[in-house]
């Protein structure tokens, strides 16, 4: 079968290669999915560039991609939740979604929402679960809470806005001038054009900040959080608790702790919870997101669709940082 593979650390054009590899054989607790569509996420180009070498080393050539939507074609001996022909989607536990066939643990799989196509569905799993787990598992978001979500036009941000609104939270977000009207259509209470206004001046005493950008934006979050608030990031520095959960050795944990010292100090001084969230596959939560999609509370946003042979161009599009929603690679194009 065809699969996109990482051959070395670098850029999509120089480091991604389409290769022929064997069709995987599902283990007893897995299903084999014939891919209809897959999507790229920021973690994919971070892995490709070598940004995560400290916590994740690759054996080259390495498959790439985590999000898949397709059709079950084979089941392991211990799987009875799905049948051949079922339309499903998943954030698989291992890299390799950018291929014609993908295996996934049955516990990580959900039936695809019946009211959307595979291209739309492929953009949901990683981004949707990231937003769901950050907002509800970590931040424990409640109805009436004030939450700021950075980069509302992004893949994670656009889904996070919709999940927070359906939970009854007051949602503020940022985007550029060209996307203001579109982001408003997602339902947030307040959209700030970051090219014209300073959100750190306009927003105060928020219960939760969901930081999807990292860098200077992580520290800026403290300016709008109330004392005792919660800051959850997917792009900032890794906190010590998360480092332990990842099983990192003490030396690497010390290095990460040193890098996060400014953030940790500020959080401690104001009793603010700071956590870095690395999402985990979860079929049960994905099924809850499926329900919200089918009931009309959440609508996936697709920026663009690339044919499978243009997978490297799809990832390049993502690295440019201008995508409005998710970038999809389709086997059916």
N, C-alpha and C positions, 0 to 999 in steps of 0.2 A: 504494500500500500504506500501511498505518498504521505510524507510527513515533513513539516518544516523543522529543521534542526539547527541548533546553535553550534557552530564549528569553532568559534573562538570569541573572546570578549571584544566588543567593539560596536559598530553601528549596524543597523538593519541591512544596509546594502552590502556590507563587507563580511558580516558575521552570520547571516541567515542563509541556509541552503535547503532547497527542496530535495529530499532523498527518498529512496525506496527502502522500506524496512518491513519486517514481518508484521502481519496482523496479530495484535496481542490476544492471548488466550485468557478468558476470565477465570479468576480464582473462584473458590466455592461461594464466597460472599460478594461476588461482583456480577455485573452485567456488562455485556459488550454492546456498545452503542455505535451505530452507523451515523457518522456526523453529517448533519444537514447544514449547520452553521456553528461558528465559534467566534469568540471575541478576544481582543487584546485588552490588557489592563496595564496601568503604570508599572506594576511589579514586573511585568515581562521585559520592558526596556531597561529597568533597573538591574535585573538579573543579567540581561544581555551585555550591558555596559560594564558589569563587574562590580556594581555598587554594593552588592550583598555578599561579596566573597568572604567577609569576616564571619558571617553566620550561615552561609550556604555555598558550598563548593560544588562545582559541576564536573562531571566526567564527560569530556567531549568525544564525539558529538552528542549533544543533549537535546531532547525534545523540548518544546516550548508551548505555553498556553495552558490555561486552567478552566476556561468556560466552554461548555459544549451544549448544544441542543440537537437532538436527533431521534433515532428510532432504535428500540431494543431489538437486537438480532440474535442474541444468545444469552442464556442465564447460567450462573454457577449452580452447583448442586444444592446449596443452602438458600437459594433465593426463590421466593414465591410471591413477592409483592408485585412483580411485573411479569408481563407476558410478551412474547415476540410480537412486534408490531406496535407496542405502546410508544407513544410520543412522550419523550422525557427530556429533562435538562438537569444540569449538575455543575457544581464547582468541584471538579475532581481533586482528589487528595495528592496527586502527583502531576508533574508537568507532562504535557503531551496531548493537549486538546486540539492543537493545530495539525490534525491528521485525519485520514479518511475513516478510521475506526479508533474508538477510545474505550478503555475499561474504566469502570467506576464502582466503588463500593456501594452496595445497595442502600446503605444508610445515608449516603450522600446524594441520592437521586430523588427527584420529585417528578410527578407528571407535569408536562408542559401546560401552561395556562391555555385553555381551549379557545380563547378569544383572540389570540395573537399568533403570528407565524414564527417559524424557527429563527429567522433573523432577529426579530424583536426579542424572543426568549433568550437567545444566546448572550444578550447584553445584560441579563439580570443577575445570574448567580453570584459572582464574586462581588460586584458592586452592591447588589441588594443585601447580601449577607453581611458585608462590611458595615453598611449603614445600619442594618437591623441590630447587629451585635454591639456596635458602638453606642447607639442611642438607648437600647433597651437592656442589654446584658450589663454593660459597664456604667453608663450614665443613669440608668433606671429612670428614664424620661417619663414624666407623668402629665396628665391633662392639666393645662394651666401653666406649665413651666414655660419660661422664656429661653429659647435655644437659638444660638447663632450658628449657621452652617456656612462655611466659606466655600467659594467657587460653586455657586448654585447651578451653573451651566454644565458642570462636569458630569461624568458618568456616575460617580458616587454621590455628589452633591444633589443632582436632579432627583435621584431616588430617595435620598435622605429627607429632602424637603417634603416629599409626598408622604413618606412614612411618619414623619413628625406631625404633619398636619392632621392625618387621619387619627392620630393618637390624642389630638386635642391641644397640642402645644402651640404657643405663639412663636412663629418662625421668622427670623430675619436672615438675609443672605446677601452676598455680593456678586456682582458680575460686571462686565464691561458694557459700554453704552449700546453697542449693537445688539446685545442679548437681553436688555432690560425687559422689553415687552414679552419676549418669549419666556423668560424665567418667571415673570408674573403669572403666566398661564398655568404654571405648576402649582400655584395656590399659596405661596408664602404670604405672610402678613406685611412684610416690608422688604423691598429690594433696593439695595444701595449701589449706585454706579460708582465703582471704586476709582474711575478716571476723573471723577468730579468731586466726590465727597469722601471724607475720612470716617469710616465706620466706627473707629475707636472713639470719635467725638460724639457721634450720633447715638451710640448704644451704651447703656450703663446698667449695672446690676442684673446681669443675665445669670440664670441658673446653670446653663450648660453651654459650652462651646464645643463644636465638632470641627476640629482643624483638619482639613484635607490637603493643606498646602505645605506645612512645615516651614523651616527656615525662620525668618523674622516674624512670620505670621503666628508662630507658636507663642512667642513672648508677647506679641501684641494682644493675644487673647486675654491675658491677665488684666488688661486695661478695661475690659467690658464685663468681666466676671465679678459677681458679688463675693464677699468673703464666705467661705464654705461651699462655693460652687464647684463645678466639675468640668475639667478640661480633658477631652479625649482626642487623641491625635492618631492619624494613620501615616503621617509623613514627618513628624518631629523626632526627637531623640527617644531612644528606647529606655523606659524606666527599669529600675532594678527588679521589680516584681515580675514584669514581663520577661526580662532576661533570664530569670530563674525558671520560669515556665517553659522557656524555649530550650532549657537544658544547656545553656552556654557555660563554658568553663570559667573559673574564677578570674582569670587574667582578662578575658574578653569582657566579662561583666564589669571589672574595674575600669577598663577603658571606656565602656559605654556610660558608666556612672560618672566618670570624669567629664565626658562630653555634655552630660545632662545636668551638671552641677548647678548652673545658673537657674535653670527651670525648676529643679528640685528645691532649691533654696527659696525661690519666690513662692512656690506652691505651699511649702511648709509654713512660711511666715504668715500666710493668710488662710490656712486650713483648707486649701483647695486640693481636691483630688486630681492628680495628674496620672493618666495612663496612656500608654501606647497600645493600640489594638491591632493585632495581627489576626485577621479573621480565620475561622476554622470551618471546613465544610460541615453542613448540617442539613440533611434532607428534611427533617421535621420543620425547621424554620423556613426552609425554601418552600415547603408546602403551605405554610402560613402566608408567605408572600404571594404564592399562586392564588390563594383565595382572595387576597386584596386586589390582585390584578383582574381576576374574573368578576369581582364586584365593582370594579371601576374606580377604586381608591388610588391605585397606582398604575401609571402608564409608562412603559419603558420608552426611552428616547434614543433613537438611532441617528447618529451623525452622518455616517456614510457606510456603504457596503462595497467590499472589494471581492473579486473572484479569488478562489483559492490560489491560483498561480501568481497573484499579486500580493501575497501575504506580507512580503517584506515592505511593500509600499504602504500597506495598512498600518504596520507598526511604525513606520516613519511618520505617517500622519499623526499618530498618537504622540510621538516625541515632540512635535511642534507646539503642543499645548493649546491649540485653537479649536479642538473638537467640541461640538455642542451635543453632548450625549455620548453614546458608545460607538466604537468603530468595529464593524462586523466583517468577518471573512465567511463567505458563503460557498458551500459546495454545489449549490444549485444555480449559481450565476453562470 
